[in-house]
Amino acid sequence: MEQKAEKTCFEENDNCLENWVIEMRRHFHRYPELSYRERETQQKIMTVLEDLEIEFKPIADTGIIATIYGANAGKTIAIRTDMDALKIKETSTALNAEYLSLNDGVMHACGHDGHMAMVLGAARLLKENREKLNGNVRLIFQPAEEIPPGGSIRVIEEGGLDGVDAIIGMHLFTNFKSGEILINKGVMMAGNCCYNLEIFGKSGHHADPEFTIDPTQIAAEFILNIHSAIKQLIAEDDFVFGVGTINGGKQFNQVPDSVSLSGSFRAFSAAHMKLIEQQIRETMDALLTKYKTQQGVLPSYKFSITEGYPALINHVGFAQRVTDLLINQKDNVAEIAPVFASEDFARYLNERPGAYIFLGAGNAEKSITYYNHSSSFDIDEDVLIKGASMFYMLTKDYLDNSIKYLTK
């Protein structure tokens, strides 16, 4: 008597895949790791890929790339997930008792645990249905998204996109309702830079101000003036500029020798980022001239920038096709205005056509209301199977209809 072939989770549709994806997310949440320290995370993913009989190799030290080969020749599309957690001590809540972080002071507070679980869920669907794939799917498990300049640089430099024709990614956000999908056909996220500014004056006693050059006054004027100066060049809604630290002085009645500032700025284009950098220099140069002494002694400054991530710009035709497909299957899809958050997925989109998608994971009825990077952050796990299914559907459609992603 012929034995009946065992059905896959996908074929049975009996929630076993959904439960598996949720357990994957909970495992990653229990064992969070910081950027470029994702050793146990990497090992877990490689074990899962080995069990699924998916070819893989390490990349960017603690990352992984894997490839699912379809039964038929065609294009290759990549799905990318980030892997790293944040240096945040997780708060115990009524929700997370079963999966509270076991790595004290480190937490998946930005949804990367869910991202990995969704990509692994999609990998399982794709592997089980490889006979239906007209091309290949590259899986990119990328380390170090949370620290500039981001792990995407190394993934690209080490060949992670070699042979890839297009790429998609997804991010969970709890400030959107669970299951809500948001996308933009163009600029979706801002570029960012970190800056350091050290201002040097001439120290002395507060009783003798005429013999000093006070760097604290220069720093104060800079902070008061810089925002309005940038507004003369860029619309106020198109940039943000912030000061994060101010340090200087050790004695209450002394003008210090120097004061240092650090902070960040964000904008939606490389041109605007350059204008902000230029305006910082021009504002400081003007202040140095203003504080020049009668003896011709000039204060001075050192200014440096650490480049963060470029603006994330979805490919118009790709994002349009994604939107149309999701609307056709009755998903709750909306176009989102550009946001000032940043993501190093932007670098992949500078190399290949593709799209980045936001997926809502907040649920007030379940008390899932804390936003990303909160110590009480959590996600509505019901949305994880939706994310995995979206990845499966979009990758399969691209392999079947790649020309439709590039025509607009």
Residue pairs with C-beta under 8 A, 6 or more apart in sequence:
8 128
9 16
9 17
9 20
9 124
9 128
10 17
10 124
10 125
10 128
10 129
11 128
17 121
17 124
17 125
17 385
17 388
18 384
18 385
20 121
20 124
21 117
21 118
21 120
21 121
21 384
21 385
21 388
22 117
22 381
22 384
24 48
24 116
24 117
24 120
24 121
25 99
25 113
25 114
25 116
25 117
25 379
25 381
25 384
26 98
26 99
26 113
27 44
27 99
28 41
28 44
28 108
28 112
28 113
28 116
28 117
29 96
29 99
29 101
29 108
29 113
30 99
30 100
30 101
30 102
31 40
31 41
31 44
31 101
31 102
31 103
32 85
32 86
32 101
32 103
32 106
32 107
32 108
32 113
33 39
33 40
33 41
33 83
33 84
33 85
33 103
33 106
34 84
34 85
34 86
34 87
34 106
35 84
35 143
35 144
35 145
35 146
35 147
35 151
36 61
36 62
36 84
36 143
36 144
36 151
37 62
37 84
38 62
38 63
38 83
38 84
38 143
39 62
41 62
41 83
41 116
42 58
42 62
42 63
42 64
42 83
42 141
42 143
45 64
45 83
45 116
45 120
45 141
46 56
46 58
46 64
48 120
49 56
49 64
49 66
49 123
49 139
50 56
52 123
52 124
52 127
53 127
54 66
54 67
54 68
54 123
54 127
54 139
55 66
55 67
55 69
56 64
56 65
56 66
56 67
56 139
57 64
57 65
57 66
58 64
59 65
59 140
59 154
59 155
59 158
59 159
59 160
60 142
60 143
60 144
60 151
60 154
60 155
60 158
60 160
61 143
61 154
62 83
62 143
62 144
63 83
63 140
63 141
63 142
63 143
63 151
63 154
63 155
63 160
64 139
64 140
64 141
65 138
65 139
65 140
65 141
65 155
65 160
66 123
66 138
66 139
66 141
67 76
67 136
67 137
67 138
67 139
68 123
68 126
68 127
68 130
68 133
68 136
68 137
68 139
69 130
69 136
70 130
70 132
70 133
70 134
70 135
70 136
70 137
70 399
71 130
71 131
71 132
71 133
72 133
72 134
72 135
73 134
73 135
74 133
74 134
74 135
74 136
74 399
74 402
75 135
75 136
75 165
75 166
75 398
75 399
75 402
76 135
76 136
76 137
76 138
76 163
76 164
76 165
77 135
77 136
77 137
77 138
77 164
77 165
77 166
77 167
77 168
77 395
77 398
77 399
78 137
78 138
78 139
78 140
78 160
78 161
78 164
78 166
78 167
78 168
78 348
78 352
78 354
79 119
79 122
79 137
79 138
79 139
79 140
79 167
79 168
79 169
79 391
79 395
80 119
80 140
80 142
80 167
80 168
80 169
80 345
80 348
81 112
81 115
81 116
81 118
81 119
81 139
81 140
81 141
81 142
81 169
82 112
82 115
82 116
82 142
82 143
82 145
82 146
82 151
83 112
83 116
83 141
83 142
83 143
83 145
84 112
84 143
84 144
84 145
84 146
84 147
84 151
85 101
85 103
85 106
85 107
85 108
85 109
85 110
85 112
85 113
85 146
86 106
86 107
86 108
86 109
86 110
86 146
86 373
87 105
87 106
88 105
88 106
88 107
88 109
88 373
88 375
89 104
89 105
89 107
89 375
90 96
90 100
90 101
90 107
90 109
90 375
90 376
91 375
91 376
92 100
93 367
93 376
93 378
94 367
95 366
95 367
95 368
95 378
96 378
101 107
101 108
107 375
107 377
109 372
109 373
109 374
109 375
109 377
110 146
110 372
110 373
110 377
111 171
111 172
111 173
111 361
111 372
111 377
111 379
112 145
114 172
114 361
114 379
114 381
114 383
114 384
114 387
115 170
115 171
115 172
115 387
116 141
117 384
117 388
118 170
118 384
118 387
118 388
118 391
119 139
119 141
119 388
119 391
120 388
121 384
121 385
121 387
121 388
121 389
121 391
122 387
122 388
122 389
122 391
122 392
122 395
123 137
123 139
124 388
125 388
125 389
125 392
126 133
126 137
126 392
126 395
126 396
129 392
129 396
132 396
133 396
133 399
134 399
134 400
135 399
135 402
137 395
137 399
138 160
138 161
138 163
138 164
140 155
140 160
140 167
142 151
142 152
142 155
142 160
143 151
144 150
144 151
144 154
145 151
145 152
145 343
145 344
145 345
148 192
148 194
148 306
148 307
148 308
148 309
148 344
149 306
149 307
149 308
149 309
149 344
150 308
150 309
150 344
150 347
151 344
152 344
152 345
152 346
152 347
152 348
153 344
153 347
155 161
156 347
156 348
156 351
161 167
161 348
161 351
161 352
164 352
165 352
165 353
165 402
166 318
166 352
166 353
166 354
166 398
166 402
166 405
167 348
167 349
167 352
167 353
167 354
168 322
168 354
168 355
168 356
168 357
168 391
168 394
168 395
168 398
169 343
169 345
169 348
169 354
169 356
169 357
170 356
170 357
170 358
170 359
170 387
170 390
170 391
171 343
171 356
171 357
171 358
171 359
172 359
172 360
172 361
172 379
172 383
172 387
173 358
173 359
173 360
173 361
173 362
173 371
173 372
174 360
174 361
174 362
174 368
174 369
174 370
174 371
174 372
174 377
174 378
174 379
174 380
175 362
175 371
175 372
176 182
176 358
176 359
176 360
176 361
176 362
177 332
177 360
177 362
177 363
178 360
178 361
178 362
178 363
178 368
178 380
178 382
178 383
179 331
179 332
179 359
179 360
179 382
179 383
179 386
180 332
180 334
180 359
180 360
181 326
181 331
181 332
181 333
181 334
181 357
181 358
181 359
181 360
181 390
182 333
182 334
182 335
182 336
182 357
182 358
182 359
182 360
183 314
183 319
183 322
183 323
183 333
183 335
183 336
183 355
183 356
183 357
183 358
184 314
184 319
184 335
184 336
184 337
184 338
185 314
185 316
185 319
185 320
185 323
185 335
186 313
186 314
186 316
186 319
187 268
187 269
187 311
187 312
187 313
187 314
187 338
188 312
188 313
188 314
188 336
188 338
188 339
188 356
189 311
189 312
189 338
189 339
189 340
189 341
189 342
189 343
189 346
189 356
190 240
190 266
190 267
190 268
190 311
190 312
190 338
190 339
190 340
190 341
190 342
191 266
191 267
191 268
191 269
191 270
191 273
191 308
191 309
191 310
191 311
191 342
191 346
192 264
192 265
192 266
192 308
192 309
192 342
193 264
193 265
193 266
193 273
193 276
193 277
193 305
193 306
193 307
193 308
194 262
194 263
194 264
194 305
194 306
194 308
195 262
195 263
195 264
195 265
195 277
195 280
195 303
195 304
195 305
195 306
196 260
196 261
196 262
196 302
196 303
196 304
196 305
196 306
197 222
197 260
197 261
197 262
197 280
197 284
197 301
197 302
197 303
198 258
198 259
198 260
198 261
198 301
198 302
198 303
199 215
199 218
199 219
199 222
199 258
199 259
199 260
199 261
199 284
199 299
199 300
199 301
200 215
200 257
200 258
200 299
200 300
200 301
200 302
201 212
201 213
201 214
201 215
201 218
201 255
201 256
201 257
201 258
201 259
201 291
201 299
202 211
202 212
202 213
202 255
202 257
202 293
202 297
202 299
203 212
203 254
203 255
203 256
203 257
204 211
204 212
204 254
204 255
205 212
205 253
205 254
205 255
206 253
206 254
206 255
207 253
209 255
212 255
213 255
213 291
213 293
213 297
213 299
214 255
214 291
215 248
215 255
215 256
215 257
215 258
215 259
215 299
216 248
216 249
216 255
216 256
216 259
217 291
218 259
218 287
218 288
218 291
218 299
219 246
219 248
219 259
219 261
221 287
222 261
222 283
222 284
222 287
223 243
223 261
225 283
226 241
226 279
226 280
226 283
227 241
229 279
229 282
229 283
230 239
230 241
230 275
230 276
230 279
233 275
233 276
233 279
234 267
234 272
234 275
234 276
238 267
238 268
238 272
239 265
239 266
239 267
239 268
239 272
239 276
240 265
240 266
240 267
240 340
241 263
241 264
241 265
241 276
242 263
242 264
242 265
243 261
243 262
243 263
244 262
244 263
244 264
245 260
245 261
245 262
245 263
246 259
246 260
246 261
247 259
247 260
248 256
248 258
248 259
248 260
249 256
249 259
250 256
264 308
265 273
265 276
266 340
266 342
267 273
267 276
267 311
268 311
268 338
269 311
270 310
270 311
277 305
280 303
281 303
284 301
284 303
287 299
288 298
288 299
288 300
288 301
289 298
291 298
291 299
292 298
292 299
308 342
309 342
309 343
309 344
309 346
309 347
310 346
310 347
310 350
311 346
312 342
312 343
312 345
312 346
312 349
312 356
313 346
313 349
313 350
314 349
314 354
314 355
314 356
315 349
315 353
315 354
315 355
315 405
315 406
316 408
317 353
317 405
317 406
317 407
317 408
318 353
318 354
318 355
318 405
318 406
319 355
320 408
321 397
321 401
321 404
321 405
321 408
322 355
322 357
322 394
323 333
323 335
325 393
325 394
325 397
326 333
326 390
327 333
329 393
336 358
343 356
345 356
348 354
349 355
349 356
353 405
353 406
357 390
359 383
359 386
359 387
359 390
360 383
361 368
361 379
361 380
361 383
362 368
362 369
362 380
363 380
363 382
366 380
368 378
368 379
368 380
370 376
370 377
370 378
371 377
398 405
